Amino acid sequence: MLTPENIISKFEEHGLPEYGVPLDFLPNQNLIRQITERFKIEFALMFRINGSGYSIFKGTSNSVELPIDAFEILLSHTHPNGTTKPSIHDINWLKTAQEEGSPQIQSVILPIGKSRVTFDTNSSYLK
């Protein structure tokens, strides 16, 4: 079982998950940043409204593929290179989720080395 205390060591020991790992806890922003700093890739924290709870998704150095539907909420994701603006993909994910019926109106970027950034579909983005 993954815990806040062992998640990094478990990922080191067993490898990073291919797609979305369910969690029995809500990782704090510092833990998501620590995981990103250790593995040098994006991670995203999702919440599924229907009761299945939290999941963490791994990405690459500059993106992370996430499910999109009315029940998925993107709580936060990291930018390992410290970029403080959302990408067009971040904005489009949010727009598509809303079109699918999601109540989500904003999300959070955790840029490494910088303060958290909240964005919505009207935020300026990287071009």
N, C-alpha and C positions, 0 to 999 in steps of 0.2 A: 504494500500500500504506500502511495506517495503521501508525504507530509511536508509541511513547510521546511522542516529541518533536514529532510533527506532528498528532496526533489533533484537537486543538482548532482549529488553523488549517484542517485539511481539513474539519471540520464547519462552520466559518465560511464557507469558500469554496464548498462543495458543498451545504450545508444538512444538517440533521439527518436521519438515516435514518428511514424510516417504521417499520421493525420489525426489530430485532435485526441487528447487524453483527458478522460473525465477526472475531475478532482472532487474530493470530499471536503474541500476547504476553499476559501476565497484568498488567493495569494495577494499580499499587499504590493503596492507599487515598487517598493524597494526590492522585493524578491523577484519580480518580473524583470527589473533592471539588472539584478545580479545574474540571472539566467542568461540574459542577452549579452552581458559583458563576458561571461564565461565562454559562451559558444559563438559569439560574434555574428549572430543572425537575429532577424526579427522574431518576436513571439507575440501572440495575441491572446487575450483573455476574453472568453465568450461566456455568456449566460443564456441558458435555454429556458424560456418562460414557462414551458409546460411542466416544469418540475424536475427535469433531469439534471439541473444544476450547472456547475461551472466546468469549463474545459479550457485547456491550453493548447495552442496550435503553434507549430514551428514553421518558420519560413526560410527565406534565403537572406542574403546580406541586405536586400532592399525591397522585399515584398513577403507577403504571407497570404496563402490561399485560404479563404474562409467560406463556410456555408452561408447561404443567403435565403432566408424565408421570414415569415411573419413572427416566428418564435425566437429567432436568434438576436441577441443583443451583444454588440461589440463593446465591451467595457473599456478596454484599452489595448494598445499595441505599442511596441517599441520601435524606435528608429536608431539602430546601432551607430550610424554615422553622425548622430546628433541633429539631424534635420528637424527644424521646428514647424515646418509647414506640412500640411497633408499633401499627399500625391493626388493626382487626378483619380487614381484607383481607389484611394480612401474615400474621396467625395462620391465617386460612382457607386461604391459598395453601399454607402449610406442612402443614396437616392434609390437604389434598387431595393434595398430592404424596406424602405418606406412604401414603395410601389407595391411590394408584396404584402403590405399590411402591418409591418412592424411599427410599434409606437415610438421607436427610437428617433430622437431628433438631433442628438449630438454624440460625440465619442471623445476619447482622450488619446493623445499621443504622448509617449514617454520617451523623449529624445535623450539619449545617453549624454550625461554631462550638463544637461540643461533642465530648466523647470518644465513641468507638464504643460501641455497645450490642449485646450478644448477646441474642437472644430465641429462645424455643421455644414450643410449643403451649400451655404452661402459664403463659406470661408475662402480666402484666396489660397491657391494651391501652387505647387511646383509645376512649372511649365517645361 
